[in-house]
Amino acid sequence: MKGQTKKTIAILLVVCFLVSITTMSASACSCKLTSHTLKNQPILKKVCQGDALLKKGSQGQAVALLQRALIVSGYSLPKYKADGYFGSETEKAVKKFQADHGLVKDGIVGSCTLAALDKDTAHYELTYWKAPSRA
């Protein structure tokens, strides 16, 4: 019984440690958009506040701006460019960006990823346009 109790306590300590790390990394990110183009996009404001995410399947102007920011930061999207659709190519570029910036490498753009991308692109004017439909 003593061995089982020690094992249970050890597991609980590990779980508590992992929860504290997750909580710290989630709260350690503060997002305040400085790029004029990004901060004027309503969906990106929500992402920054933690009220929305951009992920595979998302589409629209916010995704096109995200893609432009990735391209300007050196993460190419050779096949579809900034087409406003968050597909596999965009997900791969986001994961690479996240890995390079010490972020959780999940391919989902939340407040921490957006804050890092905004910091990288604050001095650029990110233009967007109506993306052509994929045929």
C-alpha beads as a LAMMPS data file, in Angstrom:
LAMMPS data file: protein, C-alpha beads

135 atoms
134 bonds

1 atom types
1 bond types

-500.0 500.0 xlo xhi
-500.0 500.0 ylo yhi
-500.0 500.0 zlo zhi

Masses

1 110.0

Atoms # bond

1 1 1 0.000 0.000 0.000
2 1 1 2.881 2.389 0.805
3 1 1 4.319 1.943 -2.684
4 1 1 0.930 2.682 -4.269
5 1 1 0.533 5.851 -2.159
6 1 1 3.987 7.107 -3.140
7 1 1 3.221 6.405 -6.782
8 1 1 -0.107 8.291 -6.551
9 1 1 1.570 11.268 -4.876
10 1 1 4.294 11.323 -7.536
11 1 1 1.695 11.290 -10.316
12 1 1 -0.249 14.101 -8.662
13 1 1 2.912 16.195 -8.334
14 1 1 3.728 15.696 -12.017
15 1 1 0.169 16.629 -13.035
16 1 1 0.257 19.759 -10.843
17 1 1 3.610 20.727 -12.331
18 1 1 2.348 20.295 -15.894
19 1 1 -0.810 22.290 -15.158
20 1 1 1.260 25.114 -13.661
21 1 1 3.553 25.219 -16.706
22 1 1 0.568 25.306 -19.058
23 1 1 -1.067 28.074 -17.036
24 1 1 2.146 30.093 -16.905
25 1 1 2.778 29.825 -20.639
26 1 1 -0.812 30.754 -21.468
27 1 1 -0.774 33.800 -19.203
28 1 1 2.835 34.774 -19.962
29 1 1 1.759 36.119 -23.321
30 1 1 0.385 39.608 -23.547
31 1 1 -1.004 40.666 -26.861
32 1 1 -1.188 44.292 -27.859
33 1 1 -1.251 44.756 -31.609
34 1 1 0.976 47.564 -32.849
35 1 1 0.760 46.993 -36.590
36 1 1 -1.780 49.447 -37.983
37 1 1 -3.119 46.892 -40.441
38 1 1 -3.476 44.059 -37.912
39 1 1 -4.989 46.097 -35.089
40 1 1 -7.760 47.408 -37.343
41 1 1 -9.008 43.916 -38.232
42 1 1 -11.899 42.970 -35.871
43 1 1 -11.228 39.219 -35.915
44 1 1 -7.543 39.757 -35.144
45 1 1 -8.524 41.960 -32.197
46 1 1 -10.585 39.029 -30.898
47 1 1 -7.653 36.650 -31.416
48 1 1 -5.418 39.051 -29.489
49 1 1 -7.938 39.194 -26.628
50 1 1 -8.167 35.398 -26.528
51 1 1 -11.748 35.343 -27.796
52 1 1 -11.026 33.714 -31.176
53 1 1 -8.495 31.516 -32.956
54 1 1 -7.304 31.236 -36.536
55 1 1 -6.793 27.623 -37.538
56 1 1 -7.098 25.196 -40.397
57 1 1 -10.409 25.889 -42.135
58 1 1 -10.566 29.587 -41.157
59 1 1 -10.923 32.015 -44.040
60 1 1 -11.312 35.684 -44.870
61 1 1 -9.386 38.942 -44.648
62 1 1 -7.906 38.137 -41.237
63 1 1 -6.378 34.948 -42.651
64 1 1 -5.070 36.824 -45.695
65 1 1 -3.395 39.340 -43.342
66 1 1 -1.962 36.495 -41.282
67 1 1 -0.556 34.970 -44.464
68 1 1 0.944 38.287 -45.588
69 1 1 2.549 38.671 -42.143
70 1 1 4.023 35.163 -42.397
71 1 1 5.400 35.901 -45.865
72 1 1 6.914 39.241 -44.762
73 1 1 8.486 37.418 -41.789
74 1 1 10.175 34.943 -44.134
75 1 1 7.746 32.017 -43.987
76 1 1 6.864 31.271 -47.567
77 1 1 3.519 30.097 -48.857
78 1 1 4.634 29.141 -52.376
79 1 1 1.554 27.311 -53.623
80 1 1 -1.398 29.472 -52.556
81 1 1 0.304 32.669 -51.289
82 1 1 -2.018 34.943 -49.256
83 1 1 -5.318 33.597 -50.544
84 1 1 -7.345 34.071 -47.354
85 1 1 -7.829 30.347 -46.731
86 1 1 -6.065 28.679 -43.774
87 1 1 -5.101 25.337 -45.243
88 1 1 -2.255 22.862 -44.780
89 1 1 0.323 25.207 -46.290
90 1 1 -0.564 28.007 -43.858
91 1 1 -0.680 25.571 -40.947
92 1 1 2.833 24.345 -41.795
93 1 1 4.161 27.932 -41.977
94 1 1 2.502 28.791 -38.644
95 1 1 4.065 25.719 -36.989
96 1 1 7.496 26.712 -38.317
97 1 1 6.997 30.290 -37.071
98 1 1 5.893 29.000 -33.671
99 1 1 8.866 26.642 -33.397
100 1 1 11.288 29.431 -34.353
101 1 1 9.783 31.737 -31.712
102 1 1 9.613 29.253 -28.829
103 1 1 5.833 29.014 -28.908
104 1 1 3.571 25.991 -28.643
105 1 1 3.874 24.356 -32.070
106 1 1 0.214 23.547 -32.739
107 1 1 -0.430 25.386 -36.016
108 1 1 -3.207 27.425 -34.392
109 1 1 -2.937 31.198 -34.200
110 1 1 -3.946 32.436 -30.773
111 1 1 -2.913 35.526 -28.866
112 1 1 0.735 34.470 -28.273
113 1 1 1.395 33.573 -31.906
114 1 1 -0.359 36.722 -33.128
115 1 1 1.614 38.904 -30.683
116 1 1 4.917 37.425 -31.908
117 1 1 3.896 37.854 -35.542
118 1 1 2.772 41.421 -34.897
119 1 1 6.139 42.180 -33.301
120 1 1 7.934 40.782 -36.372
121 1 1 5.838 42.805 -38.804
122 1 1 5.136 46.044 -36.908
123 1 1 7.172 48.116 -39.383
124 1 1 5.450 46.772 -42.484
125 1 1 2.214 47.853 -44.077
126 1 1 0.434 44.574 -44.729
127 1 1 -1.871 45.039 -47.654
128 1 1 -4.728 42.730 -48.363
129 1 1 -6.976 42.201 -51.281
130 1 1 -9.994 40.147 -52.209
131 1 1 -8.551 36.715 -52.639
132 1 1 -9.430 34.791 -55.793
133 1 1 -11.438 31.657 -55.241
134 1 1 -9.707 28.314 -55.504
135 1 1 -10.896 26.312 -58.456

Bonds

1 1 1 2
2 1 2 3
3 1 3 4
4 1 4 5
5 1 5 6
6 1 6 7
7 1 7 8
8 1 8 9
9 1 9 10
10 1 10 11
11 1 11 12
12 1 12 13
13 1 13 14
14 1 14 15
15 1 15 16
16 1 16 17
17 1 17 18
18 1 18 19
19 1 19 20
20 1 20 21
21 1 21 22
22 1 22 23
23 1 23 24
24 1 24 25
25 1 25 26
26 1 26 27
27 1 27 28
28 1 28 29
29 1 29 30
30 1 30 31
31 1 31 32
32 1 32 33
33 1 33 34
34 1 34 35
35 1 35 36
36 1 36 37
37 1 37 38
38 1 38 39
39 1 39 40
40 1 40 41
41 1 41 42
42 1 42 43
43 1 43 44
44 1 44 45
45 1 45 46
46 1 46 47
47 1 47 48
48 1 48 49
49 1 49 50
50 1 50 51
51 1 51 52
52 1 52 53
53 1 53 54
54 1 54 55
55 1 55 56
56 1 56 57
57 1 57 58
58 1 58 59
59 1 59 60
60 1 60 61
61 1 61 62
62 1 62 63
63 1 63 64
64 1 64 65
65 1 65 66
66 1 66 67
67 1 67 68
68 1 68 69
69 1 69 70
70 1 70 71
71 1 71 72
72 1 72 73
73 1 73 74
74 1 74 75
75 1 75 76
76 1 76 77
77 1 77 78
78 1 78 79
79 1 79 80
80 1 80 81
81 1 81 82
82 1 82 83
83 1 83 84
84 1 84 85
85 1 85 86
86 1 86 87
87 1 87 88
88 1 88 89
89 1 89 90
90 1 90 91
91 1 91 92
92 1 92 93
93 1 93 94
94 1 94 95
95 1 95 96
96 1 96 97
97 1 97 98
98 1 98 99
99 1 99 100
100 1 100 101
101 1 101 102
102 1 102 103
103 1 103 104
104 1 104 105
105 1 105 106
106 1 106 107
107 1 107 108
108 1 108 109
109 1 109 110
110 1 110 111
111 1 111 112
112 1 112 113
113 1 113 114
114 1 114 115
115 1 115 116
116 1 116 117
117 1 117 118
118 1 118 119
119 1 119 120
120 1 120 121
121 1 121 122
122 1 122 123
123 1 123 124
124 1 124 125
125 1 125 126
126 1 126 127
127 1 127 128
128 1 128 129
129 1 129 130
130 1 130 131
131 1 131 132
132 1 132 133
133 1 133 134
134 1 134 135
